[in-house]
Amino acid sequence: TTSSAGRCTDLINTSKFPFTAGRYKMHFDVDKYFTVRKVETLYPFIEIVLDVKNPSGNYHIPVLLSPYGYTTYRGSDR
């Protein structure tokens, strides 16, 4: 779930699951998002895989989405 600003601030509950170095995969069910809005989409889901080398770093990974495409990148380390 995202905030009104479109951000997910609690993807990993670090009190239950320590954030460690490793490979992570984020799965976004975008079909559900577009179905609620009655918009057809080409992609039923998006999976983004990333390698975390420094778990104490800040990982800001924006996902920009349209019904027929998406893009992602590593944002600033603020």
PyMOL Python script that loads the backbone (N, CA, C, O; Angstrom):
from pymol import cmd

cmd.read_pdbstr("""\
ATOM      1  N   THR A   1       0.851  -1.177   0.000  1.00  0.00           N
ATOM      2  CA  THR A   1       0.000   0.000   0.000  1.00  0.00           C
ATOM      3  C   THR A   1       0.892   1.233   0.000  1.00  0.00           C
ATOM      4  O   THR A   1       1.941   1.266   0.644  1.00  0.00           O
ATOM      5  N   THR A   2       0.450   2.244  -0.738  1.00  0.00           N
ATOM      6  CA  THR A   2       1.222   3.481  -0.797  1.00  0.00           C
ATOM      7  C   THR A   2       0.525   4.587  -0.019  1.00  0.00           C
ATOM      8  O   THR A   2      -0.674   4.521   0.254  1.00  0.00           O
ATOM      9  N   SER A   3       1.295   5.594   0.327  1.00  0.00           N
ATOM     10  CA  SER A   3       0.743   6.781   0.974  1.00  0.00           C
ATOM     11  C   SER A   3       0.071   7.650  -0.085  1.00  0.00           C
ATOM     12  O   SER A   3       0.099   7.324  -1.272  1.00  0.00           O
ATOM     13  N   SER A   4      -0.531   8.753   0.346  1.00  0.00           N
ATOM     14  CA  SER A   4      -1.158   9.670  -0.616  1.00  0.00           C
ATOM     15  C   SER A   4      -0.121  10.263  -1.563  1.00  0.00           C
ATOM     16  O   SER A   4      -0.468  10.726  -2.649  1.00  0.00           O
ATOM     17  N   ALA A   5       1.148  10.251  -1.160  1.00  0.00           N
ATOM     18  CA  ALA A   5       2.236  10.731  -2.016  1.00  0.00           C
ATOM     19  C   ALA A   5       2.779   9.625  -2.911  1.00  0.00           C
ATOM     20  O   ALA A   5       3.712   9.852  -3.681  1.00  0.00           O
ATOM     21  N   GLY A   6       2.193   8.411  -2.814  1.00  0.00           N
ATOM     22  CA  GLY A   6       2.627   7.303  -3.651  1.00  0.00           C
ATOM     23  C   GLY A   6       3.857   6.574  -3.146  1.00  0.00           C
ATOM     24  O   GLY A   6       4.519   5.877  -3.914  1.00  0.00           O
ATOM     25  N   ARG A   7       4.173   6.720  -1.874  1.00  0.00           N
ATOM     26  CA  ARG A   7       5.379   6.094  -1.318  1.00  0.00           C
ATOM     27  C   ARG A   7       5.040   4.894  -0.436  1.00  0.00           C
ATOM     28  O   ARG A   7       4.031   4.887   0.271  1.00  0.00           O
ATOM     29  N   CYS A   8       5.902   3.885  -0.494  1.00  0.00           N
ATOM     30  CA  CYS A   8       5.825   2.712   0.397  1.00  0.00           C
ATOM     31  C   CYS A   8       6.962   2.855   1.403  1.00  0.00           C
ATOM     32  O   CYS A   8       8.128   2.652   1.063  1.00  0.00           O
ATOM     33  N   THR A   9       6.625   3.199   2.617  1.00  0.00           N
ATOM     34  CA  THR A   9       7.679   3.430   3.606  1.00  0.00           C
ATOM     35  C   THR A   9       7.924   2.225   4.495  1.00  0.00           C
ATOM     36  O   THR A   9       8.868   2.223   5.285  1.00  0.00           O
ATOM     37  N   ASP A  10       7.096   1.209   4.381  1.00  0.00           N
ATOM     38  CA  ASP A  10       7.214   0.063   5.281  1.00  0.00           C
ATOM     39  C   ASP A  10       7.202  -1.268   4.529  1.00  0.00           C
ATOM     40  O   ASP A  10       6.493  -2.197   4.914  1.00  0.00           O
ATOM     41  N   LEU A  11       7.980  -1.354   3.468  1.00  0.00           N
ATOM     42  CA  LEU A  11       8.018  -2.597   2.692  1.00  0.00           C
ATOM     43  C   LEU A  11       8.605  -3.751   3.495  1.00  0.00           C
ATOM     44  O   LEU A  11       8.186  -4.898   3.336  1.00  0.00           O
ATOM     45  N   ILE A  12       9.560  -3.455   4.346  1.00  0.00           N
ATOM     46  CA  ILE A  12      10.190  -4.495   5.161  1.00  0.00           C
ATOM     47  C   ILE A  12      10.026  -4.118   6.627  1.00  0.00           C
ATOM     48  O   ILE A  12      10.441  -3.039   7.049  1.00  0.00           O
ATOM     49  N   ASN A  13       9.424  -5.004   7.391  1.00  0.00           N
ATOM     50  CA  ASN A  13       9.287  -4.809   8.834  1.00  0.00           C
ATOM     51  C   ASN A  13      10.613  -5.219   9.470  1.00  0.00           C
ATOM     52  O   ASN A  13      10.833  -6.394   9.763  1.00  0.00           O
ATOM     53  N   THR A  14      11.495  -4.239   9.680  1.00  0.00           N
ATOM     54  CA  THR A  14      12.847  -4.559  10.150  1.00  0.00           C
ATOM     55  C   THR A  14      12.880  -5.040  11.597  1.00  0.00           C
ATOM     56  O   THR A  14      13.898  -5.578  12.034  1.00  0.00           O
ATOM     57  N   SER A  15      11.802  -4.862  12.348  1.00  0.00           N
ATOM     58  CA  SER A  15      11.789  -5.422  13.703  1.00  0.00           C
ATOM     59  C   SER A  15      11.592  -6.939  13.655  1.00  0.00           C
ATOM     60  O   SER A  15      12.032  -7.650  14.559  1.00  0.00           O
ATOM     61  N   LYS A  16      10.940  -7.432  12.612  1.00  0.00           N
ATOM     62  CA  LYS A  16      10.745  -8.877  12.442  1.00  0.00           C
ATOM     63  C   LYS A  16      11.777  -9.489  11.502  1.00  0.00           C
ATOM     64  O   LYS A  16      12.229 -10.615  11.706  1.00  0.00           O
ATOM     65  N   PHE A  17      12.141  -8.734  10.474  1.00  0.00           N
ATOM     66  CA  PHE A  17      13.048  -9.229   9.440  1.00  0.00           C
ATOM     67  C   PHE A  17      14.186  -8.227   9.265  1.00  0.00           C
ATOM     68  O   PHE A  17      13.997  -7.198   8.617  1.00  0.00           O
ATOM     69  N   PRO A  18      15.351  -8.499   9.821  1.00  0.00           N
ATOM     70  CA  PRO A  18      16.472  -7.563   9.675  1.00  0.00           C
ATOM     71  C   PRO A  18      16.810  -7.344   8.197  1.00  0.00           C
ATOM     72  O   PRO A  18      16.816  -8.285   7.404  1.00  0.00           O
ATOM     73  N   PHE A  19      17.085  -6.107   7.848  1.00  0.00           N
ATOM     74  CA  PHE A  19      17.453  -5.752   6.478  1.00  0.00           C
ATOM     75  C   PHE A  19      18.940  -6.033   6.319  1.00  0.00           C
ATOM     76  O   PHE A  19      19.773  -5.329   6.888  1.00  0.00           O
ATOM     77  N   THR A  20      19.268  -7.050   5.556  1.00  0.00           N
ATOM     78  CA  THR A  20      20.656  -7.479   5.390  1.00  0.00           C
ATOM     79  C   THR A  20      21.064  -7.370   3.928  1.00  0.00           C
ATOM     80  O   THR A  20      20.218  -7.208   3.049  1.00  0.00           O
ATOM     81  N   ALA A  21      22.352  -7.460   3.677  1.00  0.00           N
ATOM     82  CA  ALA A  21      22.849  -7.483   2.304  1.00  0.00           C
ATOM     83  C   ALA A  21      22.292  -8.723   1.612  1.00  0.00           C
ATOM     84  O   ALA A  21      22.128  -9.775   2.230  1.00  0.00           O
ATOM     85  N   GLY A  22      22.007  -8.583   0.331  1.00  0.00           N
ATOM     86  CA  GLY A  22      21.494  -9.721  -0.423  1.00  0.00           C
ATOM     87  C   GLY A  22      20.686  -9.277  -1.619  1.00  0.00           C
ATOM     88  O   GLY A  22      20.663  -8.095  -1.962  1.00  0.00           O
ATOM     89  N   ARG A  23      20.029 -10.219  -2.245  1.00  0.00           N
ATOM     90  CA  ARG A  23      19.205  -9.964  -3.427  1.00  0.00           C
ATOM     91  C   ARG A  23      17.745  -9.914  -2.997  1.00  0.00           C
ATOM     92  O   ARG A  23      17.262 -10.801  -2.293  1.00  0.00           O
ATOM     93  N   TYR A  24      17.052  -8.869  -3.426  1.00  0.00           N
ATOM     94  CA  TYR A  24      15.647  -8.669  -3.066  1.00  0.00           C
ATOM     95  C   TYR A  24      14.804  -8.556  -4.333  1.00  0.00           C
ATOM     96  O   TYR A  24      15.256  -8.042  -5.356  1.00  0.00           O
ATOM     97  N   LYS A  25      13.575  -9.045  -4.243  1.00  0.00           N
ATOM     98  CA  LYS A  25      12.629  -8.923  -5.355  1.00  0.00           C
ATOM     99  C   LYS A  25      11.348  -8.293  -4.815  1.00  0.00           C
ATOM    100  O   LYS A  25      10.750  -8.776  -3.854  1.00  0.00           O
ATOM    101  N   MET A  26      10.948  -7.203  -5.462  1.00  0.00           N
ATOM    102  CA  MET A  26       9.690  -6.542  -5.114  1.00  0.00           C
ATOM    103  C   MET A  26       8.662  -6.897  -6.179  1.00  0.00           C
ATOM    104  O   MET A  26       8.939  -6.800  -7.374  1.00  0.00           O
ATOM    105  N   HIS A  27       7.492  -7.304  -5.747  1.00  0.00           N
ATOM    106  CA  HIS A  27       6.409  -7.703  -6.649  1.00  0.00           C
ATOM    107  C   HIS A  27       5.260  -6.714  -6.472  1.00  0.00           C
ATOM    108  O   HIS A  27       4.755  -6.533  -5.364  1.00  0.00           O
ATOM    109  N   PHE A  28       4.851  -6.076  -7.566  1.00  0.00           N
ATOM    110  CA  PHE A  28       3.753  -5.112  -7.545  1.00  0.00           C
ATOM    111  C   PHE A  28       2.605  -5.650  -8.395  1.00  0.00           C
ATOM    112  O   PHE A  28       2.775  -5.892  -9.590  1.00  0.00           O
ATOM    113  N   ASP A  29       1.452  -5.835  -7.788  1.00  0.00           N
ATOM    114  CA  ASP A  29       0.256  -6.336  -8.483  1.00  0.00           C
ATOM    115  C   ASP A  29      -0.454  -5.155  -9.140  1.00  0.00           C
ATOM    116  O   ASP A  29      -1.409  -4.614  -8.582  1.00  0.00           O
ATOM    117  N   VAL A  30       0.009  -4.755 -10.318  1.00  0.00           N
ATOM    118  CA  VAL A  30      -0.543  -3.565 -10.969  1.00  0.00           C
ATOM    119  C   VAL A  30      -1.860  -3.850 -11.677  1.00  0.00           C
ATOM    120  O   VAL A  30      -2.614  -2.919 -11.960  1.00  0.00           O
ATOM    121  N   ASP A  31      -2.155  -5.115 -11.969  1.00  0.00           N
ATOM    122  CA  ASP A  31      -3.444  -5.457 -12.577  1.00  0.00           C
ATOM    123  C   ASP A  31      -4.585  -5.032 -11.657  1.00  0.00           C
ATOM    124  O   ASP A  31      -5.580  -4.466 -12.112  1.00  0.00           O
ATOM    125  N   LYS A  32      -4.441  -5.302 -10.384  1.00  0.00           N
ATOM    126  CA  LYS A  32      -5.459  -4.923  -9.403  1.00  0.00           C
ATOM    127  C   LYS A  32      -5.633  -3.398  -9.377  1.00  0.00           C
ATOM    128  O   LYS A  32      -6.755  -2.895  -9.319  1.00  0.00           O
ATOM    129  N   TYR A  33      -4.520  -2.679  -9.420  1.00  0.00           N
ATOM    130  CA  TYR A  33      -4.546  -1.213  -9.422  1.00  0.00           C
ATOM    131  C   TYR A  33      -5.354  -0.685 -10.609  1.00  0.00           C
ATOM    132  O   TYR A  33      -6.215   0.179 -10.444  1.00  0.00           O
ATOM    133  N   PHE A  34      -5.071  -1.210 -11.814  1.00  0.00           N
ATOM    134  CA  PHE A  34      -5.763  -0.725 -13.004  1.00  0.00           C
ATOM    135  C   PHE A  34      -7.195  -1.247 -13.098  1.00  0.00           C
ATOM    136  O   PHE A  34      -8.065  -0.532 -13.595  1.00  0.00           O
ATOM    137  N   THR A  35      -7.466  -2.455 -12.643  1.00  0.00           N
ATOM    138  CA  THR A  35      -8.825  -3.007 -12.673  1.00  0.00           C
ATOM    139  C   THR A  35      -9.781  -2.139 -11.869  1.00  0.00           C
ATOM    140  O   THR A  35     -10.891  -1.859 -12.320  1.00  0.00           O
ATOM    141  N   VAL A  36      -9.364  -1.716 -10.696  1.00  0.00           N
ATOM    142  CA  VAL A  36     -10.195  -0.843  -9.853  1.00  0.00           C
ATOM    143  C   VAL A  36     -10.531   0.450 -10.595  1.00  0.00           C
ATOM    144  O   VAL A  36     -11.609   1.014 -10.407  1.00  0.00           O
ATOM    145  N   ARG A  37      -9.621   0.912 -11.427  1.00  0.00           N
ATOM    146  CA  ARG A  37      -9.805   2.162 -12.173  1.00  0.00           C
ATOM    147  C   ARG A  37     -10.421   1.943 -13.557  1.00  0.00           C
ATOM    148  O   ARG A  37     -10.583   2.885 -14.333  1.00  0.00           O
ATOM    149  N   LYS A  38     -10.763   0.676 -13.855  1.00  0.00           N
ATOM    150  CA  LYS A  38     -11.356   0.306 -15.149  1.00  0.00           C
ATOM    151  C   LYS A  38     -10.469   0.724 -16.329  1.00  0.00           C
ATOM    152  O   LYS A  38     -10.939   1.288 -17.317  1.00  0.00           O
ATOM    153  N   VAL A  39      -9.177   0.428 -16.191  1.00  0.00           N
ATOM    154  CA  VAL A  39      -8.191   0.738 -17.223  1.00  0.00           C
ATOM    155  C   VAL A  39      -7.502  -0.567 -17.620  1.00  0.00           C
ATOM    156  O   VAL A  39      -7.042  -1.315 -16.758  1.00  0.00           O
ATOM    157  N   GLU A  40      -7.430  -0.839 -18.924  1.00  0.00           N
ATOM    158  CA  GLU A  40      -6.713  -2.027 -19.395  1.00  0.00           C
ATOM    159  C   GLU A  40      -5.214  -1.802 -19.258  1.00  0.00           C
ATOM    160  O   GLU A  40      -4.719  -0.686 -19.409  1.00  0.00           O
ATOM    161  N   THR A  41      -4.503  -2.887 -18.968  1.00  0.00           N
ATOM    162  CA  THR A  41      -3.053  -2.810 -18.855  1.00  0.00           C
ATOM    163  C   THR A  41      -2.413  -4.016 -19.535  1.00  0.00           C
ATOM    164  O   THR A  41      -3.006  -5.093 -19.597  1.00  0.00           O
ATOM    165  N   LEU A  42      -1.227  -3.827 -20.031  1.00  0.00           N
ATOM    166  CA  LEU A  42      -0.477  -4.902 -20.666  1.00  0.00           C
ATOM    167  C   LEU A  42       0.225  -5.780 -19.633  1.00  0.00           C
ATOM    168  O   LEU A  42       0.434  -6.972 -19.860  1.00  0.00           O
ATOM    169  N   TYR A  43       0.587  -5.184 -18.502  1.00  0.00           N
ATOM    170  CA  TYR A  43       1.375  -5.888 -17.493  1.00  0.00           C
ATOM    171  C   TYR A  43       0.525  -6.209 -16.269  1.00  0.00           C
ATOM    172  O   TYR A  43       0.058  -5.282 -15.607  1.00  0.00           O
ATOM    173  N   PRO A  44       0.304  -7.487 -15.938  1.00  0.00           N
ATOM    174  CA  PRO A  44      -0.472  -7.819 -14.743  1.00  0.00           C
ATOM    175  C   PRO A  44       0.318  -7.575 -13.460  1.00  0.00           C
ATOM    176  O   PRO A  44      -0.269  -7.312 -12.410  1.00  0.00           O
ATOM    177  N   PHE A  45       1.630  -7.659 -13.540  1.00  0.00           N
ATOM    178  CA  PHE A  45       2.461  -7.374 -12.372  1.00  0.00           C
ATOM    179  C   PHE A  45       3.830  -6.897 -12.838  1.00  0.00           C
ATOM    180  O   PHE A  45       4.218  -7.088 -13.990  1.00  0.00           O
ATOM    181  N   ILE A  46       4.546  -6.274 -11.916  1.00  0.00           N
ATOM    182  CA  ILE A  46       5.913  -5.821 -12.157  1.00  0.00           C
ATOM    183  C   ILE A  46       6.779  -6.436 -11.065  1.00  0.00           C
ATOM    184  O   ILE A  46       6.411  -6.408  -9.890  1.00  0.00           O
ATOM    185  N   GLU A  47       7.916  -6.985 -11.441  1.00  0.00           N
ATOM    186  CA  GLU A  47       8.879  -7.460 -10.454  1.00  0.00           C
ATOM    187  C   GLU A  47      10.199  -6.726 -10.663  1.00  0.00           C
ATOM    188  O   GLU A  47      10.731  -6.671 -11.772  1.00  0.00           O
ATOM    189  N   ILE A  48      10.706  -6.174  -9.590  1.00  0.00           N
ATOM    190  CA  ILE A  48      11.969  -5.448  -9.624  1.00  0.00           C
ATOM    191  C   ILE A  48      12.938  -6.180  -8.702  1.00  0.00           C
ATOM    192  O   ILE A  48      12.661  -6.377  -7.519  1.00  0.00           O
ATOM    193  N   VAL A  49      14.064  -6.573  -9.254  1.00  0.00           N
ATOM    194  CA  VAL A  49      15.077  -7.304  -8.491  1.00  0.00           C
ATOM    195  C   VAL A  49      16.277  -6.382  -8.302  1.00  0.00           C
ATOM    196  O   VAL A  49      16.741  -5.749  -9.250  1.00  0.00           O
ATOM    197  N   LEU A  50      16.777  -6.315  -7.064  1.00  0.00           N
ATOM    198  CA  LEU A  50      17.936  -5.471  -6.814  1.00  0.00           C
ATOM    199  C   LEU A  50      18.877  -6.137  -5.820  1.00  0.00           C
ATOM    200  O   LEU A  50      18.460  -6.933  -4.979  1.00  0.00           O
ATOM    201  N   ASP A  51      20.146  -5.793  -5.936  1.00  0.00           N
ATOM    202  CA  ASP A  51      21.166  -6.284  -5.010  1.00  0.00           C
ATOM    203  C   ASP A  51      21.471  -5.194  -3.992  1.00  0.00           C
ATOM    204  O   ASP A  51      21.828  -4.074  -4.356  1.00  0.00           O
ATOM    205  N   VAL A  52      21.327  -5.528  -2.726  1.00  0.00           N
ATOM    206  CA  VAL A  52      21.652  -4.614  -1.632  1.00  0.00           C
ATOM    207  C   VAL A  52      23.036  -4.990  -1.121  1.00  0.00           C
ATOM    208  O   VAL A  52      23.239  -6.082  -0.591  1.00  0.00           O
ATOM    209  N   LYS A  53      23.970  -4.085  -1.284  1.00  0.00           N
ATOM    210  CA  LYS A  53      25.335  -4.335  -0.821  1.00  0.00           C
ATOM    211  C   LYS A  53      25.572  -3.697   0.548  1.00  0.00           C
ATOM    212  O   LYS A  53      26.325  -4.227   1.364  1.00  0.00           O
ATOM    213  N   ASN A  54      24.923  -2.554   0.793  1.00  0.00           N
ATOM    214  CA  ASN A  54      25.072  -1.836   2.057  1.00  0.00           C
ATOM    215  C   ASN A  54      23.694  -1.699   2.712  1.00  0.00           C
ATOM    216  O   ASN A  54      22.957  -0.769   2.384  1.00  0.00           O
ATOM    217  N   PRO A  55      23.333  -2.591   3.618  1.00  0.00           N
ATOM    218  CA  PRO A  55      21.993  -2.562   4.200  1.00  0.00           C
ATOM    219  C   PRO A  55      21.710  -1.332   5.061  1.00  0.00           C
ATOM    220  O   PRO A  55      20.549  -1.051   5.358  1.00  0.00           O
ATOM    221  N   SER A  56      22.741  -0.596   5.466  1.00  0.00           N
ATOM    222  CA  SER A  56      22.496   0.621   6.242  1.00  0.00           C
ATOM    223  C   SER A  56      22.276   1.832   5.337  1.00  0.00           C
ATOM    224  O   SER A  56      21.985   2.925   5.824  1.00  0.00           O
ATOM    225  N   GLY A  57      22.412   1.645   4.031  1.00  0.00           N
ATOM    226  CA  GLY A  57      22.180   2.731   3.084  1.00  0.00           C
ATOM    227  C   GLY A  57      20.696   2.979   2.864  1.00  0.00           C
ATOM    228  O   GLY A  57      19.848   2.200   3.300  1.00  0.00           O
ATOM    229  N   ASN A  58      20.403   4.057   2.192  1.00  0.00           N
ATOM    230  CA  ASN A  58      19.021   4.411   1.850  1.00  0.00           C
ATOM    231  C   ASN A  58      18.738   3.917   0.433  1.00  0.00           C
ATOM    232  O   ASN A  58      19.492   4.221  -0.491  1.00  0.00           O
ATOM    233  N   TYR A  59      17.671   3.170   0.259  1.00  0.00           N
ATOM    234  CA  TYR A  59      17.317   2.643  -1.058  1.00  0.00           C
ATOM    235  C   TYR A  59      15.980   3.229  -1.479  1.00  0.00           C
ATOM    236  O   TYR A  59      14.918   2.768  -1.062  1.00  0.00           O
ATOM    237  N   HIS A  60      16.059   4.253  -2.312  1.00  0.00           N
ATOM    238  CA  HIS A  60      14.875   4.922  -2.852  1.00  0.00           C
ATOM    239  C   HIS A  60      14.747   4.447  -4.300  1.00  0.00           C
ATOM    240  O   HIS A  60      15.540   4.838  -5.156  1.00  0.00           O
ATOM    241  N   ILE A  61      13.744   3.601  -4.574  1.00  0.00           N
ATOM    242  CA  ILE A  61      13.581   2.985  -5.894  1.00  0.00           C
ATOM    243  C   ILE A  61      12.228   3.419  -6.464  1.00  0.00           C
ATOM    244  O   ILE A  61      11.231   2.725  -6.267  1.00  0.00           O
ATOM    245  N   PRO A  62      12.177   4.557  -7.169  1.00  0.00           N
ATOM    246  CA  PRO A  62      10.909   4.987  -7.756  1.00  0.00           C
ATOM    247  C   PRO A  62      10.451   4.037  -8.865  1.00  0.00           C
ATOM    248  O   PRO A  62      11.267   3.493  -9.610  1.00  0.00           O
ATOM    249  N   VAL A  63       9.147   3.850  -8.958  1.00  0.00           N
ATOM    250  CA  VAL A  63       8.536   3.091 -10.048  1.00  0.00           C
ATOM    251  C   VAL A  63       7.515   4.014 -10.696  1.00  0.00           C
ATOM    252  O   VAL A  63       6.555   4.437 -10.052  1.00  0.00           O
ATOM    253  N   LEU A  64       7.722   4.322 -11.962  1.00  0.00           N
ATOM    254  CA  LEU A  64       6.796   5.163 -12.721  1.00  0.00           C
ATOM    255  C   LEU A  64       5.984   4.240 -13.613  1.00  0.00           C
ATOM    256  O   LEU A  64       6.543   3.414 -14.335  1.00  0.00           O
ATOM    257  N   LEU A  65       4.670   4.380 -13.562  1.00  0.00           N
ATOM    258  CA  LEU A  65       3.780   3.384 -14.152  1.00  0.00           C
ATOM    259  C   LEU A  65       2.741   4.023 -15.057  1.00  0.00           C
ATOM    260  O   LEU A  65       2.173   5.065 -14.731  1.00  0.00           O
ATOM    261  N   SER A  66       2.500   3.388 -16.195  1.00  0.00           N
ATOM    262  CA  SER A  66       1.369   3.721 -17.063  1.00  0.00           C
ATOM    263  C   SER A  66       0.733   2.386 -17.462  1.00  0.00           C
ATOM    264  O   SER A  66       1.312   1.337 -17.179  1.00  0.00           O
ATOM    265  N   PRO A  67      -0.429   2.389 -18.106  1.00  0.00           N
ATOM    266  CA  PRO A  67      -1.061   1.117 -18.473  1.00  0.00           C
ATOM    267  C   PRO A  67      -0.206   0.247 -19.398  1.00  0.00           C
ATOM    268  O   PRO A  67      -0.367  -0.973 -19.417  1.00  0.00           O
ATOM    269  N   TYR A  68       0.696   0.859 -20.162  1.00  0.00           N
ATOM    270  CA  TYR A  68       1.444   0.085 -21.152  1.00  0.00           C
ATOM    271  C   TYR A  68       2.952   0.200 -21.005  1.00  0.00           C
ATOM    272  O   TYR A  68       3.694  -0.057 -21.953  1.00  0.00           O
ATOM    273  N   GLY A  69       3.399   0.582 -19.833  1.00  0.00           N
ATOM    274  CA  GLY A  69       4.835   0.655 -19.613  1.00  0.00           C
ATOM    275  C   GLY A  69       5.159   1.065 -18.191  1.00  0.00           C
ATOM    276  O   GLY A  69       4.303   1.545 -17.447  1.00  0.00           O
ATOM    277  N   TYR A  70       6.414   0.865 -17.835  1.00  0.00           N
ATOM    278  CA  TYR A  70       6.894   1.297 -16.530  1.00  0.00           C
ATOM    279  C   TYR A  70       8.397   1.506 -16.611  1.00  0.00           C
ATOM    280  O   TYR A  70       9.063   0.979 -17.502  1.00  0.00           O
ATOM    281  N   THR A  71       8.915   2.272 -15.680  1.00  0.00           N
ATOM    282  CA  THR A  71      10.350   2.475 -15.576  1.00  0.00           C
ATOM    283  C   THR A  71      10.702   2.578 -14.103  1.00  0.00           C
ATOM    284  O   THR A  71       9.865   2.939 -13.276  1.00  0.00           O
ATOM    285  N   THR A  72      11.931   2.261 -13.790  1.00  0.00           N
ATOM    286  CA  THR A  72      12.408   2.356 -12.417  1.00  0.00           C
ATOM    287  C   THR A  72      13.885   2.726 -12.437  1.00  0.00           C
ATOM    288  O   THR A  72      14.577   2.504 -13.430  1.00  0.00           O
ATOM    289  N   TYR A  73      14.355   3.283 -11.349  1.00  0.00           N
ATOM    290  CA  TYR A  73      15.748   3.695 -11.239  1.00  0.00           C
ATOM    291  C   TYR A  73      16.078   3.858  -9.760  1.00  0.00           C
ATOM    292  O   TYR A  73      15.178   3.852  -8.921  1.00  0.00           O
ATOM    293  N   ARG A  74      17.331   3.999  -9.442  1.00  0.00           N
ATOM    294  CA  ARG A  74      17.714   4.281  -8.057  1.00  0.00           C
ATOM    295  C   ARG A  74      17.702   5.784  -7.864  1.00  0.00           C
ATOM    296  O   ARG A  74      18.420   6.521  -8.540  1.00  0.00           O
ATOM    297  N   GLY A  75      16.879   6.224  -6.934  1.00  0.00           N
ATOM    298  CA  GLY A  75      16.767   7.646  -6.632  1.00  0.00           C
ATOM    299  C   GLY A  75      17.896   8.111  -5.732  1.00  0.00           C
ATOM    300  O   GLY A  75      18.853   7.378  -5.480  1.00  0.00           O
ATOM    301  N   SER A  76      17.772   9.328  -5.258  1.00  0.00           N
ATOM    302  CA  SER A  76      18.823   9.918  -4.425  1.00  0.00           C
ATOM    303  C   SER A  76      18.911   9.214  -3.073  1.00  0.00           C
ATOM    304  O   SER A  76      17.937   8.630  -2.599  1.00  0.00           O
ATOM    305  N   ASP A  77      20.076   9.279  -2.469  1.00  0.00           N
ATOM    306  CA  ASP A  77      20.343   8.622  -1.180  1.00  0.00           C
ATOM    307  C   ASP A  77      20.068   9.539   0.004  1.00  0.00           C
ATOM    308  O   ASP A  77      20.828   9.514   0.973  1.00  0.00           O
ATOM    309  N   ARG A  78      19.043  10.322  -0.033  1.00  0.00           N
ATOM    310  CA  ARG A  78      18.757  11.248   1.075  1.00  0.00           C
ATOM    311  C   ARG A  78      18.228  10.533   2.265  1.00  0.00           C
ATOM    312  O   ARG A  78      17.936  11.161   3.283  1.00  0.00           O
TER     313      ARG A  78
END
""", "prot")
cmd.dss("prot")
cmd.show_as("cartoon", "prot")
cmd.util.cbc("prot")
cmd.orient("prot")
